[in-house]
Amino acid sequence: MEKPLYIPQRFKEQVEELAKDLFYCAIETPTNQEIHLERIKDSFFKVSEGLECGVCTTKWETFKAQLKTLKPILHLDAEAAFKNDPAARSIREVYLAYPGFYAITMYRLSHVLWLLDIPILPRMISEYAHSATGTDIHPGADIGTSFFIDHATGVVIGETAVIHNNVIIYQGVTLGGIKVEKALKNVKRHPTIMDNVIIYANATILGGDVVIGKNSIIGANVWITKSIPENSRVTYKSEIKITNL
């Protein structure tokens, strides 16, 4: 007989509080990181008990070690935002006020948990970030350094997407799959984006075999289901007619 489903009271809120603590821990100084991690440890294990996944001490220690490596990676993400957005006045502003940076940080934290094969928790953290920022990044995606999401709202990045380094994505971009079928769960369903690619607002790129070549620019509102060679510019042309009343 299947075990009855039990979800602890206000459990999602517990995970959200843990995610918030992890964000600040990831951007702290090394000394303060150690202090914060000791404080977070009890809530981390409490959440794992609620998920009935029994996170062991070894996985916790591995998670701690990998979290400590994230700060320089996150700083590259923040620098990418500062360098590419003329509205950004400082790196501090990016850290504190940019939803895209917050979403990327939550992704990088959840990705560490995902690689440790800890069930449910990475998805819960990514869904918290989704609700907070409007950006939906699956923790299984593989994303390189210096990643910038401008405006953030409406961005969707699927589980098997691969994004290389120095990529910029604007609002409303989807890196998705052509088909949504359970039988494809172990198949690469989402595109690969190579180095130095810019993808403008509301572009949709679908398919696990699709590769966007390095140094390419994908214009706004395009729909792509085939690979694009490197150094390409892809645009969507629509006609707007203005007439006198």
DRENLUM-798863 format. One line per field, with one value per residue (C-alpha): residue in one letter; x, y, z. Coordinates in nm, 2 decimals, decimal comma, always signed. Layout:
<sites>
residuo = [A  ...]
x = [X  ...]
y = [Y  ...]
z = [Z  ...]
</sites>
This chain:
<sites>
residuo = [M  E  K  P  L  Y  I  P  Q  R  F  K  E  Q  V  E  E  L  A  K  D  L  F  Y  C  A  I  E  T  P  T  N  Q  E  I  H  L  E  R  I  K  D  S  F  F  K  V  S  E  G  L  E  C  G  V  C  T  T  K  W  E  T  F  K  A  Q  L  K  T  L  K  P  I  L  H  L  D  A  E  A  A  F  K  N  D  P  A  A  R  S  I  R  E  V  Y  L  A  Y  P  G  F  Y  A  I  T  M  Y  R  L  S  H  V  L  W  L  L  D  I  P  I  L  P  R  M  I  S  E  Y  A  H  S  A  T  G  T  D  I  H  P  G  A  D  I  G  T  S  F  F  I  D  H  A  T  G  V  V  I  G  E  T  A  V  I  H  N  N  V  I  I  Y  Q  G  V  T  L  G  G  I  K  V  E  K  A  L  K  N  V  K  R  H  P  T  I  M  D  N  V  I  I  Y  A  N  A  T  I  L  G  G  D  V  V  I  G  K  N  S  I  I  G  A  N  V  W  I  T  K  S  I  P  E  N  S  R  V  T  Y  K  S  E  I  K  I  T  N  L]
x = [+0,00  +0,13  +0,25  +0,01  +0,13  +0,23  +0,35  +0,46  +0,27  +0,40  +0,67  +0,71  +0,76  +1,04  +1,22  +1,17  +1,34  +1,62  +1,67  +1,69  +1,95  +2,15  +2,15  +2,31  +2,55  +2,66  +2,77  +2,93  +3,30  +3,46  +3,47  +3,10  +3,01  +3,13  +2,92  +2,61  +2,64  +2,66  +2,34  +2,17  +2,27  +1,97  +1,71  +1,88  +1,85  +1,50  +1,39  +1,55  +1,37  +1,04  +1,12  +1,20  +1,52  +1,76  +2,04  +2,36  +2,64  +2,87  +2,63  +2,60  +2,98  +3,00  +2,73  +2,91  +3,23  +3,07  +2,87  +3,19  +3,31  +3,01  +3,10  +3,36  +3,12  +2,84  +3,06  +3,12  +2,75  +2,71  +2,99  +2,82  +2,50  +2,69  +2,89  +2,60  +2,32  +2,36  +2,10  +2,32  +2,50  +2,71  +2,78  +2,61  +2,29  +2,31  +2,35  +2,06  +1,81  +1,84  +1,59  +1,79  +2,09  +1,88  +1,73  +2,08  +2,20  +1,91  +1,98  +2,35  +2,25  +1,98  +2,22  +2,47  +2,19  +2,07  +2,42  +2,42  +2,11  +1,90  +1,54  +1,27  +1,46  +1,64  +1,30  +1,14  +1,42  +1,40  +1,02  +1,06  +1,30  +1,04  +0,77  +1,00  +1,15  +0,93  +1,23  +1,20  +1,54  +1,54  +1,82  +1,93  +2,03  +2,40  +2,50  +2,85  +3,00  +2,92  +2,55  +2,32  +1,94  +1,81  +1,46  +1,42  +1,04  +0,90  +1,24  +1,21  +1,52  +1,45  +1,62  +1,85  +1,95  +2,32  +2,44  +2,80  +2,99  +2,92  +2,56  +2,29  +1,92  +1,64  +1,28  +1,04  +1,30  +1,22  +1,48  +1,23  +1,15  +0,95  +0,76  +0,64  +0,63  +0,71  +0,90  +1,16  +1,26  +1,61  +1,66  +1,82  +1,51  +1,64  +1,88  +2,25  +2,37  +2,73  +2,97  +2,90  +2,54  +2,28  +1,91  +1,66  +1,31  +1,05  +1,27  +1,17  +1,43  +1,31  +1,47  +1,75  +1,94  +1,94  +2,27  +2,30  +2,66  +2,90  +2,89  +2,54  +2,26  +1,91  +1,66  +1,33  +1,03  +1,20  +1,10  +1,39  +1,38  +1,70  +2,06  +2,21  +2,58  +2,82  +2,85  +2,49  +2,22  +1,87  +1,58  +1,21  +1,05  +0,70  +0,54  +0,37  +0,16  +0,06  -0,22  -0,41  -0,75]
y = [+0,00  +0,34  +0,56  +0,85  +1,18  +1,41  +1,77  +1,96  +2,27  +2,58  +2,37  +2,58  +2,89  +2,71  +2,63  +3,00  +3,12  +2,87  +3,00  +3,36  +3,27  +3,08  +3,38  +3,61  +3,33  +3,28  +3,65  +3,68  +3,70  +3,36  +3,42  +3,52  +3,23  +2,98  +3,15  +3,17  +2,80  +2,69  +2,88  +2,75  +2,39  +2,30  +2,44  +2,26  +1,93  +2,01  +2,07  +1,75  +1,56  +1,72  +1,60  +1,25  +1,26  +1,21  +1,44  +1,29  +1,48  +1,40  +1,57  +1,87  +1,91  +1,88  +2,14  +2,37  +2,34  +2,40  +2,70  +2,86  +2,84  +3,03  +3,39  +3,46  +3,30  +3,52  +3,83  +3,76  +3,74  +4,08  +4,23  +4,11  +4,29  +4,61  +4,61  +4,54  +4,75  +5,13  +5,17  +4,99  +5,25  +5,00  +4,64  +4,68  +4,78  +4,47  +4,25  +4,42  +4,53  +4,31  +4,03  +3,86  +3,84  +3,70  +3,44  +3,33  +3,31  +3,09  +2,88  +2,83  +2,73  +2,49  +2,34  +2,24  +2,06  +1,90  +1,76  +1,62  +1,42  +1,58  +1,54  +1,81  +2,08  +2,22  +2,25  +2,42  +2,67  +2,74  +2,77  +3,02  +3,22  +3,19  +3,34  +3,62  +3,72  +3,58  +3,38  +3,00  +2,83  +2,45  +2,35  +2,08  +2,34  +2,38  +2,75  +2,89  +3,21  +3,58  +3,52  +3,82  +3,82  +4,17  +4,25  +3,88  +3,86  +3,57  +3,39  +3,01  +2,79  +2,41  +2,12  +2,01  +2,35  +2,43  +2,79  +2,86  +3,18  +3,55  +3,50  +3,78  +3,70  +3,96  +3,93  +3,67  +3,44  +3,07  +2,79  +2,50  +2,17  +2,09  +1,81  +1,76  +1,39  +1,18  +0,93  +1,20  +1,25  +1,12  +1,29  +1,63  +1,84  +2,20  +2,40  +2,47  +2,84  +2,89  +3,17  +3,54  +3,50  +3,78  +3,67  +3,96  +3,99  +3,72  +3,50  +3,13  +2,86  +2,50  +2,16  +1,95  +1,93  +2,31  +2,49  +2,87  +2,93  +3,16  +3,53  +3,52  +3,77  +3,64  +3,92  +3,99  +3,77  +3,51  +3,14  +2,90  +2,52  +2,47  +2,53  +2,87  +2,90  +3,11  +3,48  +3,50  +3,76  +3,64  +3,89  +3,88  +4,13  +4,26  +4,54  +4,82  +5,06  +5,40  +5,59  +5,91  +5,88]
z = [+0,00  -0,09  +0,20  +0,27  +0,15  +0,44  +0,40  +0,71  +0,81  +0,62  +0,47  +0,15  +0,36  +0,55  +0,22  +0,11  +0,43  +0,37  +0,02  +0,13  +0,39  +0,13  -0,10  +0,15  +0,26  -0,10  -0,14  +0,21  +0,30  +0,37  +0,74  +0,76  +0,53  +0,78  +1,06  +0,84  +0,73  +1,09  +1,16  +0,85  +0,91  +1,14  +0,91  +0,61  +0,79  +0,91  +0,55  +0,43  +0,70  +0,58  +0,23  +0,37  +0,17  +0,46  +0,36  +0,51  +0,67  +0,38  +0,14  +0,37  +0,38  +0,00  -0,04  +0,20  +0,01  -0,32  -0,20  -0,09  -0,45  -0,59  -0,48  -0,76  -1,01  -0,89  -0,90  -1,27  -1,32  -1,14  -1,35  -1,67  -1,56  -1,47  -1,79  -2,02  -1,87  -1,90  -1,62  -1,36  -1,15  -0,94  -0,87  -0,53  -0,71  -0,92  -0,61  -0,43  -0,70  -1,01  -1,03  -1,30  -1,07  -0,79  -1,02  -1,14  -0,78  -0,68  -0,99  -0,90  -0,54  -0,66  -0,93  -0,66  -0,48  -0,81  -0,88  -0,53  -0,62  -0,34  -0,44  -0,46  -0,27  -0,58  -0,76  -0,46  -0,45  -0,82  -0,79  -0,51  -0,74  -1,01  -0,80  -0,67  -1,01  -1,29  -1,41  -1,43  -1,45  -1,40  -1,16  -1,40  -1,67  -1,73  -1,73  -1,77  -1,63  -1,68  -1,74  -1,76  -1,77  -1,82  -1,68  -1,60  -1,63  -1,84  -1,90  -1,91  -1,92  -1,94  -1,76  -2,03  -2,17  -2,19  -2,19  -2,23  -2,12  -2,17  -2,27  -2,24  -2,24  -2,23  -2,09  -2,23  -2,38  -2,38  -2,41  -2,43  -2,58  -2,89  -2,73  -2,38  -2,33  -2,02  -2,24  -2,32  -1,95  -2,01  -2,35  -2,41  -2,49  -2,47  -2,68  -2,64  -2,65  -2,73  -2,60  -2,65  -2,77  -2,72  -2,72  -2,74  -2,59  -2,65  -2,87  -2,85  -2,91  -2,90  -2,93  -2,78  -3,11  -3,16  -3,12  -3,14  -3,26  -3,07  -3,13  -3,27  -3,21  -3,19  -3,25  -3,06  -3,13  -3,34  -3,33  -3,38  -3,41  -3,62  -3,54  -3,62  -3,74  -3,54  -3,61  -3,73  -3,69  -3,68  -3,71  -3,74  -3,98  -3,94  -4,11  -3,93  -4,13  -3,99  -4,17  -4,11  -3,95]
</sites>
